[in-house]
Structure formats: structure tokens, C-alpha cells
Amino acid sequence: MDSLTHAVIGACLGDAIAGKKIGKKAMLWGAVANNLPDIDVITSFYMGHADSLLAHRGFTHSILFALLASPLFAFLFHRWYSNTTMLFKDWLLIWGTGNFIHIIIDSFTCYGTGWLEPFDHLRVSFVLLFVADPFFTIALLISAIALMIMKKDNPARRKWSNGAFIICGLYLVMAVGNKIYIHSTTEKQLTKSGISTDDYFTTPTPLNNFLWYLVAKSDTGFYIGYKSIFDKSDEIKFGYRAQNENFLAGMPADKDLDKLKRFSKGYYVIDTIGGQIYFNDIRFGQISGWENYEANFVFRYILGEGANNDIVIQRGRMEGSGRKALASLWGRMWGI
């Protein structure tokens, strides 16, 4: 999930665990603890894009890292705050919940989380939430703001944090229900459309859990569809995108290609734009694809030596964020 979501989860947890002992500093350290696994973003400063993609949500998002880092930071903070009533177990609870809740929440997105690193490179991914979902975050954000404003001895503080956690829990239950419904509907519509495959996935579109992006793999490409839980009909129109593996024939060896294929779990499309060959990881969706099945994919990577992928990847992330695109997403999300 995004850093804001991790921060407000940690702030509310920190206050619930230690607010009575160290006041609002508990919110600060709870937010820091919940963002600790994302220290792996520093790899982007010295690694290439392909290596950084594999490093992110790797070891620092593992169970082993959480087991090692939590008692270490608890020990350090216990020493630092030795003049307070905070016990070692209080700090262990803050840092332990921060680390473990972070890697659990991240596993709800399609990126995948390396729980078993460094022993196994499996990426755990339940694909329940988009990486940034304001519907999930809003209750936590409001609660965190309220806790910052309220006096530390206000008895209503616990009600605010508990209320936010209950709302988020109910939203996750709804997301599971949406996932089951979309998954079942996709299976039926693939069969109805004569598309024979057992290899497909469903994931929410940006910023919501109501409009879902569906991808089914065939021998030569992918069938792509979109389905809102508010659609009046179960009918799903699928568009086809060829994988174009043949575009790679005769291409000079690219050290990043194998890493990109591994990262994408086989869900990739090759295309050419302006004479350049692009690797598209299609798991992250399209730019307004619900309007046009031929739309570019969000994650695009230029293959070849000397390519400037800083610009390409960031452009792909931003192109679908304009006012018109967001208005289109909002309408389609509600089944319009």
C-alpha cells in the first residue's frame, strides 16, 4: 500500500498501544514502525530498474526481517526512553505490529510481497486492494487527524482508533466478497465467450474496489475485460492483446529481460512504439483501458541499452491521472 496508509495505520496503532504512556509520540513512532519495511526504496538510487523492482518488497518485507528488526528496534527505543513507564514489551508491540501489519497489508496488492525471503523468492499476493485506495484509508486518516487534535487524556481517543480499525476491517471483508463475486463471474463469462484457460487473474482498478480489471492468458496473448460490481448485467466484453513474443527475435541480449519476465510472472506484452521495443507488465492495468482495450499499459519498460526508463515508467503512472480520466473511472466504477 501507499506510505500514507501505512503511516495512519501505524499512528492509530501506536496511540492505542502507548498513547497513555508517552502521549502523541506514540503516534509518530507507530507511523515510523509501520513504514520501516519500505526502507528498501533506497535500492532505486543504486540499482537498475529491473533489479530494483525485484528488491522492492523483498527481504525487508519478509517474516525473517520482521522477526529480527522488531526486537532490535524495541531494545533501542527501550534504552532511549528509559526514563518513561514504557516497557520493552510495549516497544516490541509497536515495532512488531508495525512490521507485520505492513507486510500483510502489502500482500493484498498485485505487486506481491516476499514473505519467505531470502529462502524462497515467492511473492505472496492476494490481489484484494489497489496499491492506493482512498476508500480504505479515509477512516484511518480521519481518526489519525482527530487523535492529533484531541488531548492525550481524552477518553474518546480509543473509540476513534477502534472505530477506524472496524471500518477498515469491514472494508476488507467487502473486498473479499467483491473478489469472490468478480472471480466467479469472470469464470462464467470466459466459458460463455469460448475462452478456454485456467490461467487468469482479477485485480481492482486504481483508487477503488468496485471496478475490477480482468486478464485471462491464452497461448499467444491475453483477453482483457472490466467489470464493476454495480453493473446491471454479468456480461463482460473481452478485448484481445497479443503477447508478441516474436518481437524479441533477433534482438540483442538484454540483461534486464529475464528479470522483468520473472517480476511479471509471465503476464507481459511486447509492443513497439516509434521503433523502440517496450516490455509491458500488464498486471498493473491500462491507462483508461475500460474505455479502450487498445490503450497503453501503465507499466512500460524500454528494452535495449541506454534507454531512459525513468521517464517512461513515470509517464505511464501519470498519464491516467488527469481530470477526464478520473471522471471516466468514477462513472465506470458505479456501472455507468
C-alpha positions as CSV (number, residue, x, y, z in Angstrom):
1,M,0.0,0.0,0.0
2,D,1.0,3.7,-0.2
3,S,3.1,5.3,2.5
4,L,0.1,7.4,3.8
5,T,-1.9,4.4,4.5
6,H,0.9,2.7,6.4
7,A,1.5,5.9,8.3
8,V,-2.0,6.4,9.5
9,I,-2.4,2.7,10.4
10,G,0.8,2.9,12.5
11,A,-0.3,6.2,14.1
12,C,-3.6,4.8,15.3
13,L,-1.9,1.6,16.5
14,G,0.8,3.5,18.3
15,D,-1.7,5.6,20.1
16,A,-3.8,2.6,21.1
17,I,-0.6,0.7,22.4
18,A,1.3,3.5,24.1
19,G,-0.6,6.8,23.9
20,K,-1.3,6.8,27.7
21,K,2.4,6.4,28.5
22,I,4.2,8.7,26.0
23,G,1.4,10.8,24.6
24,K,1.3,11.7,20.9
25,K,4.9,10.5,20.4
26,A,3.4,7.0,20.2
27,M,1.6,8.0,17.0
28,L,4.9,9.2,15.5
29,W,6.8,6.0,16.3
30,G,3.8,3.9,15.3
31,A,3.8,5.6,11.9
32,V,7.6,5.1,11.5
33,A,7.4,1.4,12.6
34,N,4.7,0.8,10.0
35,N,6.8,2.3,7.2
36,L,10.1,0.6,8.2
37,P,9.9,-2.3,5.6
38,D,9.8,0.4,2.8
39,I,13.4,1.3,3.5
40,D,14.1,-0.9,0.5
41,V,13.2,2.0,-1.7
42,I,16.8,3.1,-1.3
43,T,17.7,0.4,-3.8
44,S,16.4,2.6,-6.6
45,F,19.3,5.0,-6.0
46,Y,22.0,2.5,-6.9
47,M,20.3,-0.4,-8.7
48,G,18.9,-0.5,-12.2
49,H,15.1,-0.5,-12.7
50,A,14.8,-4.3,-13.2
51,D,16.9,-5.1,-10.1
52,S,15.1,-2.5,-8.0
53,L,11.7,-4.0,-8.9
54,L,12.8,-7.4,-7.6
55,A,14.4,-5.8,-4.5
56,H,11.4,-3.8,-3.5
57,R,9.1,-5.7,-1.2
58,G,11.8,-8.4,-0.9
59,F,13.8,-9.1,2.2
60,T,12.7,-6.1,4.2
61,H,9.1,-7.3,3.7
62,S,9.9,-10.8,4.9
63,I,8.9,-12.6,8.1
64,L,12.6,-13.0,8.9
65,F,13.2,-9.3,8.7
66,A,10.2,-8.6,10.9
67,L,11.4,-11.1,13.5
68,L,14.9,-9.6,13.5
69,A,14.1,-5.9,13.3
70,S,11.2,-5.8,15.8
71,P,13.1,-6.8,18.9
72,L,16.2,-4.8,17.8
73,F,14.3,-1.5,17.5
74,A,12.3,-2.4,20.6
75,F,15.6,-2.7,22.5
76,L,17.0,0.6,21.1
77,F,13.8,2.5,21.9
78,H,13.5,1.0,25.4
79,R,17.0,2.3,26.1
80,W,16.2,5.7,24.6
81,Y,13.0,6.1,26.6
82,S,14.4,4.6,29.8
83,N,13.0,7.5,31.9
84,T,9.4,6.6,30.9
85,T,7.0,3.9,32.0
86,M,7.3,2.2,28.6
87,L,8.4,-1.4,28.9
88,F,10.3,-3.5,26.4
89,K,7.2,-5.4,25.6
90,D,5.4,-2.1,24.7
91,W,8.1,-1.2,22.2
92,L,8.1,-4.7,20.9
93,L,4.3,-4.5,20.3
94,I,4.7,-1.2,18.4
95,W,7.5,-2.4,16.2
96,G,6.2,-5.9,15.8
97,T,2.7,-4.8,14.8
98,G,4.2,-2.2,12.5
99,N,6.4,-4.6,10.6
100,F,3.9,-7.5,10.4
101,I,0.8,-5.4,9.6
102,H,2.9,-3.7,6.8
103,I,3.8,-6.9,5.1
104,I,0.3,-8.3,5.5
105,I,-1.4,-5.2,4.0
106,D,1.1,-5.1,1.1
107,S,0.3,-8.7,0.3
108,F,-3.3,-7.6,-0.5
109,T,-2.0,-5.8,-3.7
110,C,-0.9,-7.3,-7.0
111,Y,2.8,-6.3,-6.6
112,G,3.5,-9.3,-4.3
113,T,5.4,-9.5,-1.1
114,G,8.5,-11.6,-0.3
115,W,7.4,-13.1,3.0
116,L,9.8,-16.0,2.7
117,E,12.9,-14.1,1.6
118,P,15.8,-14.9,1.4
119,F,14.9,-18.7,1.4
120,D,12.2,-18.5,-1.3
121,H,11.5,-15.8,-3.9
122,L,7.8,-16.5,-3.8
123,R,5.8,-13.3,-3.9
124,V,2.6,-13.5,-1.8
125,S,-0.2,-11.6,-3.4
126,F,-3.9,-12.0,-2.6
127,V,-4.9,-9.2,-5.0
128,L,-7.7,-7.7,-2.9
129,L,-6.8,-4.0,-3.0
130,F,-5.3,-1.4,-5.3
131,V,-1.9,0.0,-4.0
132,A,-3.7,3.3,-3.1
133,D,-7.3,3.0,-2.1
134,P,-8.8,6.2,-0.5
135,F,-12.0,4.2,0.5
136,F,-9.7,2.0,2.7
137,T,-7.6,4.8,4.0
138,I,-10.1,7.6,4.7
139,A,-11.4,6.3,8.1
140,L,-7.8,5.8,9.4
141,L,-6.8,9.3,8.2
142,I,-9.7,11.0,9.8
143,S,-9.0,9.1,13.0
144,A,-5.3,10.0,13.0
145,I,-6.2,13.7,12.5
146,A,-8.7,13.6,15.3
147,L,-6.1,11.9,17.6
148,M,-3.6,14.6,16.8
149,I,-6.1,17.3,17.8
150,M,-7.5,15.7,20.9
151,K,-5.8,16.0,24.3
152,K,-3.9,12.9,25.2
153,D,-6.0,12.1,28.2
154,N,-9.3,12.4,26.3
155,P,-11.2,9.1,27.0
156,A,-12.7,9.2,23.5
157,R,-9.3,8.5,21.8
158,R,-9.7,4.8,21.9
159,K,-13.1,5.0,20.3
160,W,-11.6,6.9,17.4
161,S,-8.9,4.4,16.7
162,N,-11.1,1.3,17.3
163,G,-13.8,2.8,15.0
164,A,-11.2,3.3,12.2
165,F,-10.0,-0.3,12.6
166,I,-13.5,-1.7,12.5
167,I,-14.4,0.3,9.3
168,C,-11.2,-0.9,7.6
169,G,-11.9,-4.5,8.7
170,L,-15.4,-4.3,7.2
171,Y,-14.0,-2.8,4.0
172,L,-11.6,-5.8,3.7
173,V,-14.5,-8.2,4.3
174,M,-16.3,-6.4,1.4
175,A,-13.2,-6.6,-0.7
176,V,-13.1,-10.4,-0.2
177,G,-16.8,-10.6,-1.2
178,N,-16.1,-8.5,-4.3
179,K,-13.2,-10.7,-5.2
180,I,-15.2,-13.9,-4.9
181,Y,-18.1,-12.4,-7.0
182,I,-15.8,-11.0,-9.7
183,H,-13.8,-14.2,-9.8
184,S,-16.9,-16.3,-10.2
185,T,-18.4,-14.0,-12.8
186,T,-15.2,-14.0,-14.8
187,E,-15.0,-17.8,-14.9
188,K,-18.6,-18.0,-16.2
189,Q,-18.1,-15.3,-18.8
190,L,-14.8,-16.8,-20.1
191,T,-16.7,-20.1,-20.6
192,K,-19.6,-18.3,-22.3
193,S,-17.2,-16.4,-24.6
194,G,-15.5,-19.7,-25.6
195,I,-12.2,-18.7,-24.0
196,S,-10.5,-21.8,-22.6
197,T,-8.0,-21.1,-19.9
198,D,-7.3,-21.7,-16.2
199,D,-4.7,-19.0,-16.1
200,Y,-6.3,-15.7,-15.2
201,F,-6.4,-13.0,-12.5
202,T,-8.6,-10.2,-11.3
203,T,-7.5,-7.0,-9.6
204,P,-9.1,-3.7,-8.6
205,T,-8.6,-0.7,-10.9
206,P,-7.0,2.4,-9.4
207,L,-8.3,4.0,-6.2
208,N,-11.3,1.8,-5.6
209,N,-12.6,-1.8,-5.0
210,F,-15.7,-1.6,-7.2
211,L,-14.3,-1.7,-10.8
212,W,-12.1,-4.7,-11.5
213,Y,-9.6,-5.4,-14.2
214,L,-9.6,-9.0,-15.6
215,V,-6.9,-10.7,-17.5
216,A,-7.0,-14.3,-19.0
217,K,-4.0,-15.9,-20.5
218,S,-4.0,-17.8,-23.8
219,D,-1.2,-19.5,-25.8
220,T,-0.5,-16.3,-27.8
221,G,-1.8,-13.4,-25.7
222,F,-4.3,-12.1,-23.2
223,Y,-8.0,-11.5,-23.0
224,I,-8.8,-8.3,-21.1
225,G,-12.0,-7.2,-19.6
226,Y,-13.5,-4.8,-16.9
227,K,-16.3,-5.5,-14.5
228,S,-18.0,-3.3,-11.9
229,I,-19.9,-4.9,-9.1
230,F,-22.6,-2.3,-9.9
231,D,-23.0,-3.4,-13.5
232,K,-26.7,-4.4,-14.2
233,S,-25.6,-7.3,-16.3
234,D,-23.0,-10.0,-15.7
235,E,-21.9,-9.7,-19.4
236,I,-18.2,-8.9,-19.8
237,K,-16.7,-7.8,-23.1
238,F,-13.2,-9.1,-23.6
239,G,-10.6,-7.5,-25.8
240,Y,-7.6,-9.4,-27.0
241,R,-3.9,-8.3,-26.8
242,A,-1.2,-10.4,-28.5
243,Q,1.8,-11.1,-26.4
244,N,4.1,-10.6,-29.4
245,E,7.0,-12.7,-28.1
246,N,8.2,-12.8,-31.7
247,F,9.1,-9.1,-31.4
248,L,12.1,-10.2,-29.3
249,A,13.5,-12.5,-32.1
250,G,16.9,-11.2,-33.2
251,M,17.1,-8.6,-30.6
252,P,20.4,-8.2,-28.8
253,A,20.6,-9.8,-25.4
254,D,19.2,-7.6,-22.7
255,K,20.3,-8.4,-19.1
256,D,17.1,-7.0,-17.7
257,L,14.6,-9.0,-19.8
258,D,14.8,-12.2,-17.7
259,K,14.4,-10.2,-14.6
260,L,11.3,-8.4,-16.0
261,K,9.7,-11.7,-17.1
262,R,10.3,-13.1,-13.6
263,F,8.8,-10.0,-12.0
264,S,5.7,-10.0,-14.2
265,K,5.0,-13.7,-13.5
266,G,4.5,-14.2,-17.3
267,Y,1.9,-11.5,-17.6
268,Y,3.6,-9.3,-20.1
269,V,3.1,-7.9,-23.6
270,I,5.7,-6.8,-26.1
271,D,5.0,-3.9,-28.4
272,T,6.8,-1.3,-30.5
273,I,6.4,2.4,-30.4
274,G,8.5,4.7,-32.6
275,G,10.9,1.9,-33.4
276,Q,11.5,1.1,-29.8
277,I,10.6,-2.2,-28.2
278,Y,8.6,-2.0,-25.0
279,F,8.0,-4.6,-22.2
280,N,4.6,-4.1,-20.6
281,D,3.8,-5.7,-17.3
282,I,0.1,-5.9,-17.7
283,R,-0.8,-6.8,-14.1
284,F,-0.8,-3.1,-13.2
285,G,-3.5,-2.3,-15.7
286,Q,-4.0,0.1,-18.6
287,I,-4.4,3.8,-18.9
288,S,-8.2,4.2,-19.1
289,G,-8.5,0.7,-20.5
290,W,-12.2,0.5,-19.6
291,E,-12.7,3.0,-22.4
292,N,-10.3,1.5,-24.9
293,Y,-8.9,-2.1,-24.9
294,E,-6.0,-1.0,-27.1
295,A,-4.9,1.6,-24.5
296,N,-1.3,1.6,-23.3
297,F,-0.4,-0.3,-20.2
298,V,0.6,1.6,-17.1
299,F,3.9,-0.3,-16.6
300,R,6.1,0.2,-19.7
301,Y,9.8,-0.5,-19.9
302,I,12.0,0.2,-23.0
303,L,14.3,-2.7,-23.9
304,G,17.8,-2.0,-25.1
305,E,21.0,-0.5,-23.9
306,G,20.9,3.2,-22.9
307,A,17.1,3.5,-22.7
308,N,15.8,6.1,-20.2
309,N,13.2,4.2,-18.3
310,D,12.9,6.8,-15.6
311,I,10.8,8.9,-17.9
312,V,8.8,6.1,-19.4
313,I,7.7,4.4,-16.2
314,Q,6.7,7.6,-14.5
315,R,4.9,8.8,-17.6
316,G,2.9,5.6,-17.6
317,R,1.9,6.1,-14.0
318,M,0.8,9.7,-14.5
319,E,-1.0,9.6,-17.9
320,G,-4.1,8.1,-16.5
321,S,-4.4,10.6,-13.6
322,G,-5.9,13.6,-15.5
323,R,-9.4,15.0,-14.6
324,K,-11.0,13.5,-17.7
325,A,-9.6,10.0,-16.9
326,L,-10.6,10.2,-13.3
327,A,-14.1,11.3,-14.2
328,S,-14.3,8.3,-16.6
329,L,-13.1,6.0,-13.9
330,W,-15.6,7.3,-11.4
331,G,-18.5,6.8,-13.8
332,R,-17.4,3.3,-14.9
333,M,-16.8,2.4,-11.2
334,W,-20.5,2.8,-10.5
335,G,-21.6,0.8,-13.5
336,I,-22.3,3.8,-15.8
